[in-house]
Amino acid sequence: MSDLLSRITIDADQCGGRPCIRGMRIRVQDVLDMLAGGASAEEILTDFPYLEPDDIRASLAFAAASIGDTGVIAA
């Protein structure tokens, strides 16, 4: 899981310090909102071709770790 979490970056000067995907201006929350809204991973990857399948898995892993007992350290 640590490999996945290394895809999540937090920069105070980007997106208000919210967790983002690989330093890009797409937030973990954006990916989670799309999934919660019913979008499939394939649809997200088609709409955002710069994302990779592991970016979606990383967003889910980050969310799971954030609400669990696991400490989350973003790269």
mmJSON file of the N, C-alpha and C atoms, coordinates in Angstrom:
{"data_MODEL":{"atom_site":{
"group_PDB":["ATOM","ATOM","ATOM","ATOM","ATOM","ATOM","ATOM","ATOM","ATOM","ATOM","ATOM","ATOM","ATOM","ATOM","ATOM","ATOM","ATOM","ATOM","ATOM","ATOM","ATOM","ATOM","ATOM","ATOM","ATOM","ATOM","ATOM","ATOM","ATOM","ATOM","ATOM","ATOM","ATOM","ATOM","ATOM","ATOM","ATOM","ATOM","ATOM","ATOM","ATOM","ATOM","ATOM","ATOM","ATOM","ATOM","ATOM","ATOM","ATOM","ATOM","ATOM","ATOM","ATOM","ATOM","ATOM","ATOM","ATOM","ATOM","ATOM","ATOM","ATOM","ATOM","ATOM","ATOM","ATOM","ATOM","ATOM","ATOM","ATOM","ATOM","ATOM","ATOM","ATOM","ATOM","ATOM","ATOM","ATOM","ATOM","ATOM","ATOM","ATOM","ATOM","ATOM","ATOM","ATOM","ATOM","ATOM","ATOM","ATOM","ATOM","ATOM","ATOM","ATOM","ATOM","ATOM","ATOM","ATOM","ATOM","ATOM","ATOM","ATOM","ATOM","ATOM","ATOM","ATOM","ATOM","ATOM","ATOM","ATOM","ATOM","ATOM","ATOM","ATOM","ATOM","ATOM","ATOM","ATOM","ATOM","ATOM","ATOM","ATOM","ATOM","ATOM","ATOM","ATOM","ATOM","ATOM","ATOM","ATOM","ATOM","ATOM","ATOM","ATOM","ATOM","ATOM","ATOM","ATOM","ATOM","ATOM","ATOM","ATOM","ATOM","ATOM","ATOM","ATOM","ATOM","ATOM","ATOM","ATOM","ATOM","ATOM","ATOM","ATOM","ATOM","ATOM","ATOM","ATOM","ATOM","ATOM","ATOM","ATOM","ATOM","ATOM","ATOM","ATOM","ATOM","ATOM","ATOM","ATOM","ATOM","ATOM","ATOM","ATOM","ATOM","ATOM","ATOM","ATOM","ATOM","ATOM","ATOM","ATOM","ATOM","ATOM","ATOM","ATOM","ATOM","ATOM","ATOM","ATOM","ATOM","ATOM","ATOM","ATOM","ATOM","ATOM","ATOM","ATOM","ATOM","ATOM","ATOM","ATOM","ATOM","ATOM","ATOM","ATOM","ATOM","ATOM","ATOM","ATOM","ATOM","ATOM","ATOM","ATOM","ATOM","ATOM","ATOM","ATOM","ATOM","ATOM","ATOM","ATOM","ATOM","ATOM","ATOM","ATOM"],
"id":[1,2,3,4,5,6,7,8,9,10,11,12,13,14,15,16,17,18,19,20,21,22,23,24,25,26,27,28,29,30,31,32,33,34,35,36,37,38,39,40,41,42,43,44,45,46,47,48,49,50,51,52,53,54,55,56,57,58,59,60,61,62,63,64,65,66,67,68,69,70,71,72,73,74,75,76,77,78,79,80,81,82,83,84,85,86,87,88,89,90,91,92,93,94,95,96,97,98,99,100,101,102,103,104,105,106,107,108,109,110,111,112,113,114,115,116,117,118,119,120,121,122,123,124,125,126,127,128,129,130,131,132,133,134,135,136,137,138,139,140,141,142,143,144,145,146,147,148,149,150,151,152,153,154,155,156,157,158,159,160,161,162,163,164,165,166,167,168,169,170,171,172,173,174,175,176,177,178,179,180,181,182,183,184,185,186,187,188,189,190,191,192,193,194,195,196,197,198,199,200,201,202,203,204,205,206,207,208,209,210,211,212,213,214,215,216,217,218,219,220,221,222,223,224,225],
"type_symbol":["N","C","C","N","C","C","N","C","C","N","C","C","N","C","C","N","C","C","N","C","C","N","C","C","N","C","C","N","C","C","N","C","C","N","C","C","N","C","C","N","C","C","N","C","C","N","C","C","N","C","C","N","C","C","N","C","C","N","C","C","N","C","C","N","C","C","N","C","C","N","C","C","N","C","C","N","C","C","N","C","C","N","C","C","N","C","C","N","C","C","N","C","C","N","C","C","N","C","C","N","C","C","N","C","C","N","C","C","N","C","C","N","C","C","N","C","C","N","C","C","N","C","C","N","C","C","N","C","C","N","C","C","N","C","C","N","C","C","N","C","C","N","C","C","N","C","C","N","C","C","N","C","C","N","C","C","N","C","C","N","C","C","N","C","C","N","C","C","N","C","C","N","C","C","N","C","C","N","C","C","N","C","C","N","C","C","N","C","C","N","C","C","N","C","C","N","C","C","N","C","C","N","C","C","N","C","C","N","C","C","N","C","C","N","C","C","N","C","C","N","C","C","N","C","C"],
"label_atom_id":["N","CA","C","N","CA","C","N","CA","C","N","CA","C","N","CA","C","N","CA","C","N","CA","C","N","CA","C","N","CA","C","N","CA","C","N","CA","C","N","CA","C","N","CA","C","N","CA","C","N","CA","C","N","CA","C","N","CA","C","N","CA","C","N","CA","C","N","CA","C","N","CA","C","N","CA","C","N","CA","C","N","CA","C","N","CA","C","N","CA","C","N","CA","C","N","CA","C","N","CA","C","N","CA","C","N","CA","C","N","CA","C","N","CA","C","N","CA","C","N","CA","C","N","CA","C","N","CA","C","N","CA","C","N","CA","C","N","CA","C","N","CA","C","N","CA","C","N","CA","C","N","CA","C","N","CA","C","N","CA","C","N","CA","C","N","CA","C","N","CA","C","N","CA","C","N","CA","C","N","CA","C","N","CA","C","N","CA","C","N","CA","C","N","CA","C","N","CA","C","N","CA","C","N","CA","C","N","CA","C","N","CA","C","N","CA","C","N","CA","C","N","CA","C","N","CA","C","N","CA","C","N","CA","C","N","CA","C","N","CA","C","N","CA","C","N","CA","C","N","CA","C","N","CA","C","N","CA","C","N","CA","C"],
"label_alt_id":[null,null,null,null,null,null,null,null,null,null,null,null,null,null,null,null,null,null,null,null,null,null,null,null,null,null,null,null,null,null,null,null,null,null,null,null,null,null,null,null,null,null,null,null,null,null,null,null,null,null,null,null,null,null,null,null,null,null,null,null,null,null,null,null,null,null,null,null,null,null,null,null,null,null,null,null,null,null,null,null,null,null,null,null,null,null,null,null,null,null,null,null,null,null,null,null,null,null,null,null,null,null,null,null,null,null,null,null,null,null,null,null,null,null,null,null,null,null,null,null,null,null,null,null,null,null,null,null,null,null,null,null,null,null,null,null,null,null,null,null,null,null,null,null,null,null,null,null,null,null,null,null,null,null,null,null,null,null,null,null,null,null,null,null,null,null,null,null,null,null,null,null,null,null,null,null,null,null,null,null,null,null,null,null,null,null,null,null,null,null,null,null,null,null,null,null,null,null,null,null,null,null,null,null,null,null,null,null,null,null,null,null,null,null,null,null,null,null,null,null,null,null,null,null,null],
"label_comp_id":["MET","MET","MET","SER","SER","SER","ASP","ASP","ASP","LEU","LEU","LEU","LEU","LEU","LEU","SER","SER","SER","ARG","ARG","ARG","ILE","ILE","ILE","THR","THR","THR","ILE","ILE","ILE","ASP","ASP","ASP","ALA","ALA","ALA","ASP","ASP","ASP","GLN","GLN","GLN","CYS","CYS","CYS","GLY","GLY","GLY","GLY","GLY","GLY","ARG","ARG","ARG","PRO","PRO","PRO","CYS","CYS","CYS","ILE","ILE","ILE","ARG","ARG","ARG","GLY","GLY","GLY","MET","MET","MET","ARG","ARG","ARG","ILE","ILE","ILE","ARG","ARG","ARG","VAL","VAL","VAL","GLN","GLN","GLN","ASP","ASP","ASP","VAL","VAL","VAL","LEU","LEU","LEU","ASP","ASP","ASP","MET","MET","MET","LEU","LEU","LEU","ALA","ALA","ALA","GLY","GLY","GLY","GLY","GLY","GLY","ALA","ALA","ALA","SER","SER","SER","ALA","ALA","ALA","GLU","GLU","GLU","GLU","GLU","GLU","ILE","ILE","ILE","LEU","LEU","LEU","THR","THR","THR","ASP","ASP","ASP","PHE","PHE","PHE","PRO","PRO","PRO","TYR","TYR","TYR","LEU","LEU","LEU","GLU","GLU","GLU","PRO","PRO","PRO","ASP","ASP","ASP","ASP","ASP","ASP","ILE","ILE","ILE","ARG","ARG","ARG","ALA","ALA","ALA","SER","SER","SER","LEU","LEU","LEU","ALA","ALA","ALA","PHE","PHE","PHE","ALA","ALA","ALA","ALA","ALA","ALA","ALA","ALA","ALA","SER","SER","SER","ILE","ILE","ILE","GLY","GLY","GLY","ASP","ASP","ASP","THR","THR","THR","GLY","GLY","GLY","VAL","VAL","VAL","ILE","ILE","ILE","ALA","ALA","ALA","ALA","ALA","ALA"],
"label_asym_id":["A","A","A","A","A","A","A","A","A","A","A","A","A","A","A","A","A","A","A","A","A","A","A","A","A","A","A","A","A","A","A","A","A","A","A","A","A","A","A","A","A","A","A","A","A","A","A","A","A","A","A","A","A","A","A","A","A","A","A","A","A","A","A","A","A","A","A","A","A","A","A","A","A","A","A","A","A","A","A","A","A","A","A","A","A","A","A","A","A","A","A","A","A","A","A","A","A","A","A","A","A","A","A","A","A","A","A","A","A","A","A","A","A","A","A","A","A","A","A","A","A","A","A","A","A","A","A","A","A","A","A","A","A","A","A","A","A","A","A","A","A","A","A","A","A","A","A","A","A","A","A","A","A","A","A","A","A","A","A","A","A","A","A","A","A","A","A","A","A","A","A","A","A","A","A","A","A","A","A","A","A","A","A","A","A","A","A","A","A","A","A","A","A","A","A","A","A","A","A","A","A","A","A","A","A","A","A","A","A","A","A","A","A","A","A","A","A","A","A","A","A","A","A","A","A"],
"label_entity_id":["1","1","1","1","1","1","1","1","1","1","1","1","1","1","1","1","1","1","1","1","1","1","1","1","1","1","1","1","1","1","1","1","1","1","1","1","1","1","1","1","1","1","1","1","1","1","1","1","1","1","1","1","1","1","1","1","1","1","1","1","1","1","1","1","1","1","1","1","1","1","1","1","1","1","1","1","1","1","1","1","1","1","1","1","1","1","1","1","1","1","1","1","1","1","1","1","1","1","1","1","1","1","1","1","1","1","1","1","1","1","1","1","1","1","1","1","1","1","1","1","1","1","1","1","1","1","1","1","1","1","1","1","1","1","1","1","1","1","1","1","1","1","1","1","1","1","1","1","1","1","1","1","1","1","1","1","1","1","1","1","1","1","1","1","1","1","1","1","1","1","1","1","1","1","1","1","1","1","1","1","1","1","1","1","1","1","1","1","1","1","1","1","1","1","1","1","1","1","1","1","1","1","1","1","1","1","1","1","1","1","1","1","1","1","1","1","1","1","1","1","1","1","1","1","1"],
"label_seq_id":[1,1,1,2,2,2,3,3,3,4,4,4,5,5,5,6,6,6,7,7,7,8,8,8,9,9,9,10,10,10,11,11,11,12,12,12,13,13,13,14,14,14,15,15,15,16,16,16,17,17,17,18,18,18,19,19,19,20,20,20,21,21,21,22,22,22,23,23,23,24,24,24,25,25,25,26,26,26,27,27,27,28,28,28,29,29,29,30,30,30,31,31,31,32,32,32,33,33,33,34,34,34,35,35,35,36,36,36,37,37,37,38,38,38,39,39,39,40,40,40,41,41,41,42,42,42,43,43,43,44,44,44,45,45,45,46,46,46,47,47,47,48,48,48,49,49,49,50,50,50,51,51,51,52,52,52,53,53,53,54,54,54,55,55,55,56,56,56,57,57,57,58,58,58,59,59,59,60,60,60,61,61,61,62,62,62,63,63,63,64,64,64,65,65,65,66,66,66,67,67,67,68,68,68,69,69,69,70,70,70,71,71,71,72,72,72,73,73,73,74,74,74,75,75,75],
"pdbx_PDB_ins_code":[null,null,null,null,null,null,null,null,null,null,null,null,null,null,null,null,null,null,null,null,null,null,null,null,null,null,null,null,null,null,null,null,null,null,null,null,null,null,null,null,null,null,null,null,null,null,null,null,null,null,null,null,null,null,null,null,null,null,null,null,null,null,null,null,null,null,null,null,null,null,null,null,null,null,null,null,null,null,null,null,null,null,null,null,null,null,null,null,null,null,null,null,null,null,null,null,null,null,null,null,null,null,null,null,null,null,null,null,null,null,null,null,null,null,null,null,null,null,null,null,null,null,null,null,null,null,null,null,null,null,null,null,null,null,null,null,null,null,null,null,null,null,null,null,null,null,null,null,null,null,null,null,null,null,null,null,null,null,null,null,null,null,null,null,null,null,null,null,null,null,null,null,null,null,null,null,null,null,null,null,null,null,null,null,null,null,null,null,null,null,null,null,null,null,null,null,null,null,null,null,null,null,null,null,null,null,null,null,null,null,null,null,null,null,null,null,null,null,null,null,null,null,null,null,null],
"Cartn_x":[0.82,0.0,0.863,2.068,2.889,3.249,3.395,3.654,2.493,1.27,0.101,0.051,0.301,0.208,1.282,2.361,3.391,2.892,1.789,1.187,0.405,0.119,-0.661,0.31,0.131,0.999,0.172,0.807,0.173,1.15,0.705,1.533,0.671,1.133,0.371,0.055,0.863,0.664,-0.182,-0.708,-1.489,-2.819,-3.884,-5.239,-5.527,-5.039,-5.31,-4.741,-3.697,-3.084,-3.827,-4.818,-5.574,-4.777,-4.995,-4.281,-4.599,-3.55,-3.678,-3.0,-3.254,-2.661,-1.355,-0.269,1.054,1.407,1.085,1.456,0.625,-0.375,-1.245,-2.371,-3.106,-4.205,-5.52,-5.451,-6.67,-6.569,-7.58,-7.56,-8.053,-7.61,-8.123,-9.647,-10.131,-11.57,-12.3,-11.696,-12.322,-12.537,-11.517,-11.614,-12.67,-12.654,-13.635,-15.051,-15.227,-16.558,-17.071,-16.182,-16.606,-17.012,-16.226,-16.568,-17.889,-18.06,-19.295,-20.502,-20.264,-21.342,-21.691,-20.981,-21.322,-20.398,-19.397,-18.456,-17.591,-17.325,-16.427,-14.988,-14.065,-12.65,-12.327,-12.904,-12.659,-13.157,-14.316,-14.842,-13.937,-13.467,-12.577,-11.29,-10.732,-9.484,-9.678,-10.847,-11.136,-11.268,-11.966,-12.172,-10.902,-10.011,-8.768,-7.608,-7.201,-6.216,-4.833,-4.567,-3.283,-3.288,-4.456,-4.524,-4.205,-3.738,-3.418,-4.27,-4.488,-5.303,-4.822,-3.51,-3.008,-3.357,-3.624,-4.043,-5.414,-6.285,-7.613,-7.499,-6.692,-6.483,-5.823,-4.909,-4.253,-5.251,-6.195,-7.227,-8.066,-8.425,-9.203,-8.382,-7.12,-6.251,-6.053,-5.894,-5.725,-6.981,-8.136,-9.391,-9.548,-9.252,-9.377,-8.427,-7.197,-6.23,-6.61,-7.221,-7.593,-8.684,-9.561,-10.638,-10.374,-9.288,-8.939,-7.959,-7.407,-6.425,-5.018,-4.871,-3.569,-3.148,-1.916,-1.381,-1.104,-1.42,-1.216,-0.127,0.887,1.937,2.023,1.671,1.736,3.122,3.579,4.919,4.937],
"Cartn_y":[-1.194,0.0,1.257,1.205,2.408,2.893,1.965,2.383,3.206,2.769,3.521,4.884,4.927,6.195,7.186,6.698,7.621,8.445,8.031,8.778,9.995,10.031,11.13,12.174,13.409,14.497,15.579,16.213,17.326,18.49,19.591,20.79,21.976,22.69,23.819,24.866,24.931,25.925,25.417,24.214,23.634,23.117,23.532,23.071,23.241,24.324,24.607,23.591,22.868,21.881,20.562,20.409,19.15,18.072,16.816,15.716,15.657,15.566,15.527,14.28,14.038,12.908,13.336,12.727,12.912,14.36,15.264,16.662,17.407,16.743,17.407,18.118,18.905,19.642,18.88,17.591,16.812,16.204,16.522,16.127,14.693,14.082,12.773,12.862,13.943,14.137,14.131,14.691,14.696,13.273,12.444,11.05,10.315,10.513,9.844,10.298,11.591,12.1,11.481,11.337,10.716,9.261,8.53,7.137,7.049,7.907,7.914,8.286,9.098,9.503,8.453,7.332,6.237,6.064,6.913,6.768,5.533,4.815,3.662,4.154,3.314,3.655,3.894,3.093,3.239,4.594,5.028,6.333,7.459,7.359,8.392,8.454,7.296,7.253,7.783,7.594,8.135,9.652,10.152,11.595,12.337,11.654,12.26,11.365,11.454,10.519,10.58,11.626,11.727,10.934,10.436,9.573,8.143,7.382,5.972,5.142,3.878,3.033,3.058,3.08,3.123,4.433,5.503,6.764,6.604,5.868,5.628,4.733,3.672,2.8,3.559,4.469,5.269,6.167,6.728,7.568,6.763,5.568,4.696,4.263,3.939,3.538,4.685,5.899,7.071,7.295,7.181,7.361,6.294,5.057,3.971,4.184,4.564,4.796,6.009,6.99,8.216,7.973,7.026,6.781,5.592,4.884,3.724,4.105,3.086,3.279,3.464,3.437,3.547,4.996,5.271,6.613,6.827,7.994,8.295,9.342,9.01,9.968,10.069,11.225,11.429,11.913,11.489,11.887,13.335],
"Cartn_z":[0.0,0.0,0.0,0.568,0.615,-0.78,-1.742,-3.117,-3.659,-3.349,-3.797,-3.135,-1.842,-1.119,-1.555,-2.144,-2.619,-3.808,-4.415,-5.523,-5.021,-3.74,-3.151,-2.622,-3.062,-2.628,-1.945,-0.988,-0.288,-0.311,-0.902,-1.039,-0.613,0.376,0.908,-0.154,-1.199,-2.252,-3.412,-3.294,-4.385,-3.842,-4.467,-4.11,-2.622,-2.064,-0.657,0.31,-0.116,0.762,0.819,-0.037,-0.054,-0.786,-0.429,-1.083,-2.581,-3.401,-4.859,-5.408,-6.67,-7.359,-8.026,-7.629,-8.249,-8.56,-7.665,-7.849,-8.874,-9.431,-10.403,-9.655,-10.371,-9.754,-9.82,-9.593,-9.403,-8.01,-7.214,-5.81,-5.633,-4.563,-4.175,-4.054,-3.475,-3.305,-4.639,-5.681,-7.008,-7.508,-7.369,-7.806,-6.988,-5.682,-4.821,-5.128,-5.388,-5.733,-7.029,-8.008,-9.271,-9.053,-8.265,-7.985,-7.215,-6.229,-5.446,-6.294,-7.322,-8.218,-9.255,-9.224,-10.125,-11.315,-11.445,-12.558,-12.324,-13.38,-13.279,-13.417,-13.002,-13.158,-14.63,-15.496,-16.931,-17.443,-16.963,-17.375,-16.898,-15.677,-15.133,-15.949,-16.259,-17.027,-18.435,-18.999,-20.332,-20.273,-19.246,-19.11,-18.698,-18.001,-17.509,-17.932,-19.199,-19.741,-19.08,-18.322,-17.623,-16.317,-15.907,-14.734,-15.129,-14.154,-14.344,-13.389,-13.708,-12.819,-11.363,-11.148,-9.772,-9.066,-9.802,-9.177,-8.524,-9.177,-8.615,-7.383,-7.504,-6.348,-5.197,-5.521,-4.485,-3.764,-4.504,-3.885,-2.904,-3.303,-2.421,-1.208,-1.421,-0.314,0.664,0.141,0.995,1.838,1.209,1.942,3.018,2.677,3.651,4.831,4.537,5.599,6.446,5.82,6.539,7.575,7.306,8.263,9.17,8.896,9.711,10.795,11.391,12.458,11.909,10.599,9.97,9.862,10.189,9.973,8.504,7.986,6.571,6.454,5.674,5.375,3.878,3.342,1.894,1.521,0.38,-0.087,-0.503],
"occupancy":[1.0,1.0,1.0,1.0,1.0,1.0,1.0,1.0,1.0,1.0,1.0,1.0,1.0,1.0,1.0,1.0,1.0,1.0,1.0,1.0,1.0,1.0,1.0,1.0,1.0,1.0,1.0,1.0,1.0,1.0,1.0,1.0,1.0,1.0,1.0,1.0,1.0,1.0,1.0,1.0,1.0,1.0,1.0,1.0,1.0,1.0,1.0,1.0,1.0,1.0,1.0,1.0,1.0,1.0,1.0,1.0,1.0,1.0,1.0,1.0,1.0,1.0,1.0,1.0,1.0,1.0,1.0,1.0,1.0,1.0,1.0,1.0,1.0,1.0,1.0,1.0,1.0,1.0,1.0,1.0,1.0,1.0,1.0,1.0,1.0,1.0,1.0,1.0,1.0,1.0,1.0,1.0,1.0,1.0,1.0,1.0,1.0,1.0,1.0,1.0,1.0,1.0,1.0,1.0,1.0,1.0,1.0,1.0,1.0,1.0,1.0,1.0,1.0,1.0,1.0,1.0,1.0,1.0,1.0,1.0,1.0,1.0,1.0,1.0,1.0,1.0,1.0,1.0,1.0,1.0,1.0,1.0,1.0,1.0,1.0,1.0,1.0,1.0,1.0,1.0,1.0,1.0,1.0,1.0,1.0,1.0,1.0,1.0,1.0,1.0,1.0,1.0,1.0,1.0,1.0,1.0,1.0,1.0,1.0,1.0,1.0,1.0,1.0,1.0,1.0,1.0,1.0,1.0,1.0,1.0,1.0,1.0,1.0,1.0,1.0,1.0,1.0,1.0,1.0,1.0,1.0,1.0,1.0,1.0,1.0,1.0,1.0,1.0,1.0,1.0,1.0,1.0,1.0,1.0,1.0,1.0,1.0,1.0,1.0,1.0,1.0,1.0,1.0,1.0,1.0,1.0,1.0,1.0,1.0,1.0,1.0,1.0,1.0,1.0,1.0,1.0,1.0,1.0,1.0,1.0,1.0,1.0,1.0,1.0,1.0],
"B_iso_or_equiv":[0.0,0.0,0.0,0.0,0.0,0.0,0.0,0.0,0.0,0.0,0.0,0.0,0.0,0.0,0.0,0.0,0.0,0.0,0.0,0.0,0.0,0.0,0.0,0.0,0.0,0.0,0.0,0.0,0.0,0.0,0.0,0.0,0.0,0.0,0.0,0.0,0.0,0.0,0.0,0.0,0.0,0.0,0.0,0.0,0.0,0.0,0.0,0.0,0.0,0.0,0.0,0.0,0.0,0.0,0.0,0.0,0.0,0.0,0.0,0.0,0.0,0.0,0.0,0.0,0.0,0.0,0.0,0.0,0.0,0.0,0.0,0.0,0.0,0.0,0.0,0.0,0.0,0.0,0.0,0.0,0.0,0.0,0.0,0.0,0.0,0.0,0.0,0.0,0.0,0.0,0.0,0.0,0.0,0.0,0.0,0.0,0.0,0.0,0.0,0.0,0.0,0.0,0.0,0.0,0.0,0.0,0.0,0.0,0.0,0.0,0.0,0.0,0.0,0.0,0.0,0.0,0.0,0.0,0.0,0.0,0.0,0.0,0.0,0.0,0.0,0.0,0.0,0.0,0.0,0.0,0.0,0.0,0.0,0.0,0.0,0.0,0.0,0.0,0.0,0.0,0.0,0.0,0.0,0.0,0.0,0.0,0.0,0.0,0.0,0.0,0.0,0.0,0.0,0.0,0.0,0.0,0.0,0.0,0.0,0.0,0.0,0.0,0.0,0.0,0.0,0.0,0.0,0.0,0.0,0.0,0.0,0.0,0.0,0.0,0.0,0.0,0.0,0.0,0.0,0.0,0.0,0.0,0.0,0.0,0.0,0.0,0.0,0.0,0.0,0.0,0.0,0.0,0.0,0.0,0.0,0.0,0.0,0.0,0.0,0.0,0.0,0.0,0.0,0.0,0.0,0.0,0.0,0.0,0.0,0.0,0.0,0.0,0.0,0.0,0.0,0.0,0.0,0.0,0.0,0.0,0.0,0.0,0.0,0.0,0.0],
"pdbx_formal_charge":[null,null,null,null,null,null,null,null,null,null,null,null,null,null,null,null,null,null,null,null,null,null,null,null,null,null,null,null,null,null,null,null,null,null,null,null,null,null,null,null,null,null,null,null,null,null,null,null,null,null,null,null,null,null,null,null,null,null,null,null,null,null,null,null,null,null,null,null,null,null,null,null,null,null,null,null,null,null,null,null,null,null,null,null,null,null,null,null,null,null,null,null,null,null,null,null,null,null,null,null,null,null,null,null,null,null,null,null,null,null,null,null,null,null,null,null,null,null,null,null,null,null,null,null,null,null,null,null,null,null,null,null,null,null,null,null,null,null,null,null,null,null,null,null,null,null,null,null,null,null,null,null,null,null,null,null,null,null,null,null,null,null,null,null,null,null,null,null,null,null,null,null,null,null,null,null,null,null,null,null,null,null,null,null,null,null,null,null,null,null,null,null,null,null,null,null,null,null,null,null,null,null,null,null,null,null,null,null,null,null,null,null,null,null,null,null,null,null,null,null,null,null,null,null,null],
"auth_seq_id":[1,1,1,2,2,2,3,3,3,4,4,4,5,5,5,6,6,6,7,7,7,8,8,8,9,9,9,10,10,10,11,11,11,12,12,12,13,13,13,14,14,14,15,15,15,16,16,16,17,17,17,18,18,18,19,19,19,20,20,20,21,21,21,22,22,22,23,23,23,24,24,24,25,25,25,26,26,26,27,27,27,28,28,28,29,29,29,30,30,30,31,31,31,32,32,32,33,33,33,34,34,34,35,35,35,36,36,36,37,37,37,38,38,38,39,39,39,40,40,40,41,41,41,42,42,42,43,43,43,44,44,44,45,45,45,46,46,46,47,47,47,48,48,48,49,49,49,50,50,50,51,51,51,52,52,52,53,53,53,54,54,54,55,55,55,56,56,56,57,57,57,58,58,58,59,59,59,60,60,60,61,61,61,62,62,62,63,63,63,64,64,64,65,65,65,66,66,66,67,67,67,68,68,68,69,69,69,70,70,70,71,71,71,72,72,72,73,73,73,74,74,74,75,75,75],
"auth_comp_id":["MET","MET","MET","SER","SER","SER","ASP","ASP","ASP","LEU","LEU","LEU","LEU","LEU","LEU","SER","SER","SER","ARG","ARG","ARG","ILE","ILE","ILE","THR","THR","THR","ILE","ILE","ILE","ASP","ASP","ASP","ALA","ALA","ALA","ASP","ASP","ASP","GLN","GLN","GLN","CYS","CYS","CYS","GLY","GLY","GLY","GLY","GLY","GLY","ARG","ARG","ARG","PRO","PRO","PRO","CYS","CYS","CYS","ILE","ILE","ILE","ARG","ARG","ARG","GLY","GLY","GLY","MET","MET","MET","ARG","ARG","ARG","ILE","ILE","ILE","ARG","ARG","ARG","VAL","VAL","VAL","GLN","GLN","GLN","ASP","ASP","ASP","VAL","VAL","VAL","LEU","LEU","LEU","ASP","ASP","ASP","MET","MET","MET","LEU","LEU","LEU","ALA","ALA","ALA","GLY","GLY","GLY","GLY","GLY","GLY","ALA","ALA","ALA","SER","SER","SER","ALA","ALA","ALA","GLU","GLU","GLU","GLU","GLU","GLU","ILE","ILE","ILE","LEU","LEU","LEU","THR","THR","THR","ASP","ASP","ASP","PHE","PHE","PHE","PRO","PRO","PRO","TYR","TYR","TYR","LEU","LEU","LEU","GLU","GLU","GLU","PRO","PRO","PRO","ASP","ASP","ASP","ASP","ASP","ASP","ILE","ILE","ILE","ARG","ARG","ARG","ALA","ALA","ALA","SER","SER","SER","LEU","LEU","LEU","ALA","ALA","ALA","PHE","PHE","PHE","ALA","ALA","ALA","ALA","ALA","ALA","ALA","ALA","ALA","SER","SER","SER","ILE","ILE","ILE","GLY","GLY","GLY","ASP","ASP","ASP","THR","THR","THR","GLY","GLY","GLY","VAL","VAL","VAL","ILE","ILE","ILE","ALA","ALA","ALA","ALA","ALA","ALA"],
"auth_asym_id":["A","A","A","A","A","A","A","A","A","A","A","A","A","A","A","A","A","A","A","A","A","A","A","A","A","A","A","A","A","A","A","A","A","A","A","A","A","A","A","A","A","A","A","A","A","A","A","A","A","A","A","A","A","A","A","A","A","A","A","A","A","A","A","A","A","A","A","A","A","A","A","A","A","A","A","A","A","A","A","A","A","A","A","A","A","A","A","A","A","A","A","A","A","A","A","A","A","A","A","A","A","A","A","A","A","A","A","A","A","A","A","A","A","A","A","A","A","A","A","A","A","A","A","A","A","A","A","A","A","A","A","A","A","A","A","A","A","A","A","A","A","A","A","A","A","A","A","A","A","A","A","A","A","A","A","A","A","A","A","A","A","A","A","A","A","A","A","A","A","A","A","A","A","A","A","A","A","A","A","A","A","A","A","A","A","A","A","A","A","A","A","A","A","A","A","A","A","A","A","A","A","A","A","A","A","A","A","A","A","A","A","A","A","A","A","A","A","A","A","A","A","A","A","A","A"],
"auth_atom_id":["N","CA","C","N","CA","C","N","CA","C","N","CA","C","N","CA","C","N","CA","C","N","CA","C","N","CA","C","N","CA","C","N","CA","C","N","CA","C","N","CA","C","N","CA","C","N","CA","C","N","CA","C","N","CA","C","N","CA","C","N","CA","C","N","CA","C","N","CA","C","N","CA","C","N","CA","C","N","CA","C","N","CA","C","N","CA","C","N","CA","C","N","CA","C","N","CA","C","N","CA","C","N","CA","C","N","CA","C","N","CA","C","N","CA","C","N","CA","C","N","CA","C","N","CA","C","N","CA","C","N","CA","C","N","CA","C","N","CA","C","N","CA","C","N","CA","C","N","CA","C","N","CA","C","N","CA","C","N","CA","C","N","CA","C","N","CA","C","N","CA","C","N","CA","C","N","CA","C","N","CA","C","N","CA","C","N","CA","C","N","CA","C","N","CA","C","N","CA","C","N","CA","C","N","CA","C","N","CA","C","N","CA","C","N","CA","C","N","CA","C","N","CA","C","N","CA","C","N","CA","C","N","CA","C","N","CA","C","N","CA","C","N","CA","C","N","CA","C","N","CA","C","N","CA","C","N","CA","C","N","CA","C"],
"pdbx_PDB_model_num":[1,1,1,1,1,1,1,1,1,1,1,1,1,1,1,1,1,1,1,1,1,1,1,1,1,1,1,1,1,1,1,1,1,1,1,1,1,1,1,1,1,1,1,1,1,1,1,1,1,1,1,1,1,1,1,1,1,1,1,1,1,1,1,1,1,1,1,1,1,1,1,1,1,1,1,1,1,1,1,1,1,1,1,1,1,1,1,1,1,1,1,1,1,1,1,1,1,1,1,1,1,1,1,1,1,1,1,1,1,1,1,1,1,1,1,1,1,1,1,1,1,1,1,1,1,1,1,1,1,1,1,1,1,1,1,1,1,1,1,1,1,1,1,1,1,1,1,1,1,1,1,1,1,1,1,1,1,1,1,1,1,1,1,1,1,1,1,1,1,1,1,1,1,1,1,1,1,1,1,1,1,1,1,1,1,1,1,1,1,1,1,1,1,1,1,1,1,1,1,1,1,1,1,1,1,1,1,1,1,1,1,1,1,1,1,1,1,1,1,1,1,1,1,1,1]
}}}
